Amino acid sequence: MPVMVSFSYIAAAVLFVLALKWMSAPATARRGVKAGELGMLLAVAGTLLRHEVVDYEWILAGFALGSAIGIPLAYLMPMTAVPQRTAISHAFGALAAALIGTAEFYKHPQHGFILGALVIEVLLGYLTFTGSLMAFGKLQEILPGRPLVYKGQNIVNLSVFAAAALAGIYLIANPSATWAFPVLSVLALLFGIMLIVPIGGADMPTVIALLNSYAGLAASFMGFALDNYLLVIAGALDGASGLILSIVMCRAMNRSFANVLFGAFGQVRTQGGAAEKRPVRSAEPEEAAEILEAARLVIIVPGYGMAVAQAQYKIRELYDRLTKLGVEVKFAIHPVAGRMPGHMNVLLAEADIPYDRLSELDEINPEFAQADAVLVVGANDVVNPAARTDSSSPIYGMPILDADKARTVMVIKRSMNPGFAGIENELYYMNKTLMLFGDAKAVLSEMNKSLAAQRV
C-alpha cells in the first residue's frame, strides 16, 4: 500500500507540472486541464490509501456535500462571473488549509519546525480566506468597488500584520502559550479584510493572482505539517505560478507590489466641471457600422464593460459579419483588462472567437497605425494616451494599447465617467474619436442590424 501511495503521488506531481506547461498555450490548454484533473484524481486516490485513513464516513459525506454544491455551481455560473468564482474558490481553499492547521495544533502538542509550518499555514490561510471574500464582495458589487482609505491606513495595516507575526513567533518560541494561537488567527482574519479594503477594481487581476499565491503557499506549509510531500509540491506550484502572474500583472501596469497593496490605486477622483464640458464627437450605431464595413483592418479592444454587458456574443456576431464582408478583424488584449488575469480571453473563447484572432499588447501595438478603425468596447485606462504623455498621471508609464494611432477610433461607453484610475481619457476628445453612448450589448446589436440591412 505505501508503494501505491508513493506512485500515485509521484504521478500526480508530474501531471501537475505538465498541466501548468500545457495550459500556458491555447493549442494545448485542454490537454493541460485534463492532466490537472487526472493528477488531482490520483492525488485523492493515493491519500485515501494512506494508513492514517481508517474511517471513510466523514470523507464520503464531505465528498457528497462538496459535489452537490460544486457541480450545479459550475454549470449555472455565467462565464462573466468567473472572477467572482475564482475569488470564492481561493477563499474556501485557504479556509480548508487554515482549519486543518487549527485542528492539527489542538490535536496534539507541536514544536519546532512543524509548529512553525502550522503558524505560517494558519496565518496565510486565514488572511487569504477573508481577503478572498472581500475580493468576491467587490467583484460581485456586494461591497463598494472603490478603494476605501483613511489617514494612517498603511500604518494600521502593517501594525496588525506585525502583531500577528509576533504572536506566531512567540508561539513557536513558547509552544505552551496556547493563548497566542487564537490571537494569531483573529489578527490574520482581520488583516485579510484590511488588506483588500484599500484596493480598487483596477487592481483586481493582480489581487486575485496574489491571493492565489497565498492559498498555494498555505497548502504547501500544510504539506510540511502533515508530512505530505505532494501537498508541498502542489502548493509550491500554485504559489509560484500566482506570484509570477502577479509580477507580470504589476509590470503590465508599471507598478510595484507595494504600490498595489498600499497605494490605494483606483480611487475615483472628482472631476472638475470644466473637464466634464469638454466637447466630444458622438455617433449612432448605424454610422459606426458604415465605417466598419468600409474598413480593411478593424481592431476590437474589449474591456470590463464588455463583461458587464455580457456582450461577447454580439461581438462574435459582429466579427462574423465583418469577416464575410472581407474585413480583417483582430482583437487586442491588454494583460490587465477585466477583473482577473485572462478575463477577456475567457469571455471571447466562450463566444467561440478563434484564438488566433487574439493578440497580446506587444504583438498588436505595431498594427494600430495600419488599422482603418478601432472599436473600443468597455475599455478605458488601458487605451488612455496619458500613460505615455502625462507624467503627473497615476497611470504614467503603464503600457497601453495604442488605439489612438488608428485612423478612426470608436468607443462604446455608457457615459463620460472616468475609469478606475479616476482620470479623464484624452482618447475620447480626439478629432478621430467617435463616442457611441449606451449599453455595449445594445449598441452592438444595432450595429449588427445595420450591417445586415446594408447587405440586403
GILIN-V361670 format. One record per residue. N is the residue number from 0. PHI is phi in degrees with one decimal (* if undefined). Layout:
N|PHI ; N|PHI
//
This chain:
0|* ; 1|-58.0 ; 2|-64.9 ; 3|-64.4 ; 4|-62.7 ; 5|-62.3 ; 6|-62.3 ; 7|-64.1 ; 8|-68.1 ; 9|-64.8 ; 10|-62.3 ; 11|-64.1 ; 12|-62.0 ; 13|-62.6 ; 14|-65.2 ; 15|-64.2 ; 16|-64.6 ; 17|-64.0 ; 18|-60.6 ; 19|-62.9 ; 20|-63.5 ; 21|-70.6 ; 22|-74.4 ; 23|-80.8 ; 24|-131.5 ; 25|-57.0 ; 26|-64.8 ; 27|-114.8 ; 28|-62.1 ; 29|-62.2 ; 30|-62.0 ; 31|-63.6 ; 32|-62.4 ; 33|-62.9 ; 34|-63.8 ; 35|-63.4 ; 36|-63.8 ; 37|-64.7 ; 38|-61.2 ; 39|-66.6 ; 40|-61.7 ; 41|-65.5 ; 42|-63.8 ; 43|-66.4 ; 44|-61.9 ; 45|-63.4 ; 46|-64.5 ; 47|-67.5 ; 48|-89.8 ; 49|-64.9 ; 50|-68.1 ; 51|-69.7 ; 52|-86.5 ; 53|-118.9 ; 54|-133.8 ; 55|-99.8 ; 56|-61.9 ; 57|-68.1 ; 58|-65.2 ; 59|-65.6 ; 60|-63.5 ; 61|-64.8 ; 62|-62.3 ; 63|-65.0 ; 64|-65.1 ; 65|-62.2 ; 66|-66.6 ; 67|-63.5 ; 68|-88.2 ; 69|-71.6 ; 70|-64.7 ; 71|-61.2 ; 72|-61.6 ; 73|-66.7 ; 74|-77.7 ; 75|-88.1 ; 76|-71.2 ; 77|-70.4 ; 78|-63.2 ; 79|-67.2 ; 80|-99.4 ; 81|-58.5 ; 82|-58.4 ; 83|-63.7 ; 84|-63.3 ; 85|-64.6 ; 86|-62.7 ; 87|-70.5 ; 88|-64.5 ; 89|-59.9 ; 90|-61.9 ; 91|-71.0 ; 92|-64.0 ; 93|-67.3 ; 94|-63.5 ; 95|-60.2 ; 96|-62.8 ; 97|-66.1 ; 98|-68.3 ; 99|-65.2 ; 100|-61.8 ; 101|-63.7 ; 102|-63.0 ; 103|-64.9 ; 104|-64.9 ; 105|-86.4 ; 106|-69.1 ; 107|-157.2 ; 108|-57.6 ; 109|-121.0 ; 110|-158.7 ; 111|62.5 ; 112|-61.8 ; 113|-61.7 ; 114|-64.4 ; 115|-61.5 ; 116|-63.3 ; 117|-63.6 ; 118|-61.8 ; 119|-66.3 ; 120|-58.6 ; 121|-68.0 ; 122|-59.4 ; 123|-68.1 ; 124|-63.4 ; 125|-70.0 ; 126|-69.4 ; 127|-69.8 ; 128|-60.5 ; 129|-70.5 ; 130|-62.7 ; 131|-68.9 ; 132|-63.1 ; 133|-64.3 ; 134|-62.8 ; 135|-59.7 ; 136|-61.0 ; 137|-70.5 ; 138|-67.6 ; 139|-83.0 ; 140|65.1 ; 141|-74.9 ; 142|-109.5 ; 143|-59.6 ; 144|-76.4 ; 145|-76.2 ; 146|-65.9 ; 147|-109.3 ; 148|-125.6 ; 149|-150.1 ; 150|-64.0 ; 151|76.9 ; 152|-62.4 ; 153|-62.4 ; 154|-64.9 ; 155|-63.1 ; 156|-60.3 ; 157|-65.3 ; 158|-66.0 ; 159|-64.5 ; 160|-64.8 ; 161|-62.5 ; 162|-64.4 ; 163|-64.4 ; 164|-64.0 ; 165|-64.7 ; 166|-62.3 ; 167|-66.4 ; 168|-63.7 ; 169|-62.4 ; 170|-66.1 ; 171|-64.5 ; 172|-73.6 ; 173|-130.9 ; 174|-56.8 ; 175|-76.0 ; 176|-82.0 ; 177|-65.3 ; 178|-62.1 ; 179|-72.2 ; 180|-67.5 ; 181|-63.2 ; 182|-62.6 ; 183|-58.2 ; 184|-63.8 ; 185|-64.7 ; 186|-65.3 ; 187|-65.3 ; 188|-60.7 ; 189|-66.5 ; 190|-64.6 ; 191|-58.7 ; 192|-67.0 ; 193|-65.9 ; 194|-68.1 ; 195|-93.2 ; 196|-52.3 ; 197|-85.1 ; 198|-103.6 ; 199|-91.8 ; 200|-61.7 ; 201|-63.4 ; 202|-96.7 ; 203|-60.1 ; 204|-56.9 ; 205|-68.1 ; 206|-63.8 ; 207|-63.6 ; 208|-63.3 ; 209|-68.9 ; 210|-65.0 ; 211|-61.8 ; 212|-64.2 ; 213|-60.9 ; 214|-62.7 ; 215|-65.0 ; 216|-65.1 ; 217|-61.4 ; 218|-65.7 ; 219|-64.4 ; 220|-67.7 ; 221|-63.5 ; 222|-62.2 ; 223|-63.1 ; 224|-68.3 ; 225|-97.8 ; 226|58.8 ; 227|-123.2 ; 228|-71.1 ; 229|-67.1 ; 230|-62.8 ; 231|-61.1 ; 232|-66.9 ; 233|-62.9 ; 234|-64.6 ; 235|-65.6 ; 236|-62.2 ; 237|-64.0 ; 238|-63.5 ; 239|-67.1 ; 240|-64.3 ; 241|-64.4 ; 242|-66.5 ; 243|-62.1 ; 244|-63.6 ; 245|-62.7 ; 246|-63.1 ; 247|-61.4 ; 248|-62.6 ; 249|-64.5 ; 250|-64.8 ; 251|-64.7 ; 252|-104.1 ; 253|56.6 ; 254|-138.1 ; 255|-101.8 ; 256|-57.2 ; 257|-60.0 ; 258|-67.8 ; 259|-67.5 ; 260|-79.6 ; 261|-123.9 ; 262|-88.9 ; 263|54.7 ; 264|-65.5 ; 265|102.0 ; 266|-72.7 ; 267|-73.0 ; 268|-95.2 ; 269|-77.9 ; 270|-86.2 ; 271|-72.7 ; 272|-61.6 ; 273|-63.1 ; 274|-65.6 ; 275|-68.3 ; 276|-91.7 ; 277|-62.8 ; 278|-72.9 ; 279|-131.7 ; 280|-96.0 ; 281|-108.8 ; 282|-147.7 ; 283|-96.5 ; 284|-56.1 ; 285|-63.8 ; 286|-65.8 ; 287|-63.4 ; 288|-63.0 ; 289|-63.3 ; 290|-64.3 ; 291|-65.5 ; 292|-64.7 ; 293|-84.8 ; 294|-81.9 ; 295|-100.0 ; 296|-126.8 ; 297|-120.5 ; 298|-113.7 ; 299|-101.3 ; 300|-112.0 ; 301|-83.2 ; 302|-142.7 ; 303|-60.8 ; 304|-60.5 ; 305|-64.6 ; 306|-66.0 ; 307|-62.0 ; 308|-81.2 ; 309|53.3 ; 310|-97.6 ; 311|-62.6 ; 312|-72.8 ; 313|-68.5 ; 314|-67.0 ; 315|-62.6 ; 316|-62.4 ; 317|-63.1 ; 318|-59.2 ; 319|-62.6 ; 320|-65.3 ; 321|-67.7 ; 322|-62.1 ; 323|-64.5 ; 324|-83.0 ; 325|89.0 ; 326|-85.1 ; 327|-81.9 ; 328|-120.2 ; 329|-127.2 ; 330|-118.6 ; 331|-101.2 ; 332|-110.6 ; 333|-87.2 ; 334|-57.2 ; 335|-111.4 ; 336|-69.9 ; 337|92.4 ; 338|-123.2 ; 339|-159.8 ; 340|-58.6 ; 341|77.6 ; 342|-58.0 ; 343|-66.6 ; 344|-59.8 ; 345|-63.7 ; 346|-66.6 ; 347|-69.7 ; 348|-66.3 ; 349|-60.0 ; 350|-84.7 ; 351|62.8 ; 352|-77.7 ; 353|-52.7 ; 354|-66.6 ; 355|-73.2 ; 356|-86.4 ; 357|-91.0 ; 358|-128.6 ; 359|-78.9 ; 360|-54.6 ; 361|-64.3 ; 362|-76.6 ; 363|-89.1 ; 364|-55.6 ; 365|-63.8 ; 366|-89.4 ; 367|-61.8 ; 368|-64.7 ; 369|-92.8 ; 370|-76.8 ; 371|-75.1 ; 372|-151.2 ; 373|-121.0 ; 374|-112.1 ; 375|-95.4 ; 376|-112.8 ; 377|76.5 ; 378|-96.6 ; 379|-137.6 ; 380|-62.0 ; 381|-74.1 ; 382|-123.4 ; 383|-85.3 ; 384|-61.7 ; 385|-59.4 ; 386|-64.4 ; 387|-98.2 ; 388|-111.6 ; 389|-108.8 ; 390|-67.9 ; 391|-89.2 ; 392|-75.5 ; 393|-66.7 ; 394|-104.1 ; 395|-58.2 ; 396|92.5 ; 397|-72.6 ; 398|-61.2 ; 399|-124.8 ; 400|-81.2 ; 401|-81.2 ; 402|-61.8 ; 403|-68.5 ; 404|-89.7 ; 405|-74.2 ; 406|-67.5 ; 407|-135.8 ; 408|-121.7 ; 409|-120.3 ; 410|-120.2 ; 411|-92.4 ; 412|-153.5 ; 413|-67.9 ; 414|-155.0 ; 415|-91.4 ; 416|-60.3 ; 417|-71.8 ; 418|-79.2 ; 419|-69.4 ; 420|-75.6 ; 421|74.8 ; 422|-127.0 ; 423|-67.0 ; 424|-102.3 ; 425|-63.1 ; 426|-58.8 ; 427|-66.7 ; 428|-101.2 ; 429|-75.4 ; 430|-64.5 ; 431|-83.3 ; 432|-98.4 ; 433|-116.1 ; 434|-95.2 ; 435|-110.5 ; 436|-82.3 ; 437|143.6 ; 438|-65.7 ; 439|-58.2 ; 440|-64.1 ; 441|-67.7 ; 442|-63.9 ; 443|-64.4 ; 444|-61.2 ; 445|-66.3 ; 446|-64.7 ; 447|-64.7 ; 448|-62.3 ; 449|-65.2 ; 450|-63.8 ; 451|-65.9 ; 452|-67.9 ; 453|-69.5 ; 454|-87.0 ; 455|-73.2
//
